[in-house]
Amino acid sequence: MTATAQHIGEEVNVTFTAESDRYDYGPGTITETEVNPDSIAIHSLTILGVDCDPRTLPADLLIAVHALAQDAEFA
């Protein structure tokens, strides 16, 4: 299952996608959805109102954008 999350900041807006799996830990427990952190990808990126292609970003900037996914809530 594909999950999405957004980071909406003053200068940077990014939508992430990631693969997720549902886990059922037995009777009486809540079914949980867990995101595979290795599958997180940038779906769309806007910097200062300009749409950007993540493939053209310098490596350091790409790492910084990916770090924003740590605080994003996937659903």
C-alpha positions in Angstrom: 0.0 0.0 0.0 1.3 3.5 -0.8 1.1 6.1 1.9 1.6 9.9 1.4 2.7 12.7 3.7 3.2 16.4 3.2 5.6 19.0 4.7 4.2 22.5 4.2 6.7 25.2 5.2 7.2 28.9 4.4 9.8 28.2 1.7 9.5 24.5 1.0 6.4 22.4 0.3 7.0 18.7 -0.4 4.8 15.6 -0.8 6.4 12.3 0.0 5.2 8.8 -1.0 6.3 5.5 0.7 5.3 1.9 0.8 3.6 0.8 3.9 2.4 -2.4 5.4 -0.4 -3.2 7.9 0.4 -5.3 10.9 -2.0 -7.1 13.1 -0.4 -8.2 16.4 -3.2 -10.5 17.5 -6.6 -10.4 19.1 -7.4 -7.3 21.1 -4.7 -5.2 19.5 -5.0 -2.3 17.0 -3.9 -2.9 13.4 -1.0 -0.7 12.8 0.4 0.7 9.5 4.1 1.1 9.3 6.0 2.9 6.6 9.1 1.4 5.1 11.7 4.2 5.6 13.8 2.9 2.7 10.9 3.5 0.3 10.3 7.2 1.0 10.4 9.2 -2.2 9.8 12.8 -3.1 6.6 13.0 -5.2 6.4 16.8 -5.6 8.6 19.7 -4.5 8.1 23.4 -4.5 10.9 25.8 -3.3 10.0 29.5 -2.9 7.0 29.0 -5.1 8.9 27.2 -7.9 8.2 23.6 -8.8 11.5 21.7 -8.7 12.5 18.3 -10.1 14.2 16.5 -7.2 16.5 14.7 -9.6 18.2 18.0 -10.4 18.9 19.0 -6.8 22.5 19.0 -5.4 23.0 16.0 -3.1 23.2 18.0 0.1 19.9 19.8 -0.6 18.2 16.5 -1.5 19.3 15.0 1.8 17.9 18.0 3.6 14.5 17.7 1.8 14.4 13.9 2.6 15.0 14.8 6.3 11.7 16.7 6.3 10.0 13.3 6.0 11.0 12.4 9.5 8.5 14.8 11.0 5.8 14.1 8.3 2.8 12.0 9.2 2.1 9.3 6.6 -1.5 8.2 5.9 
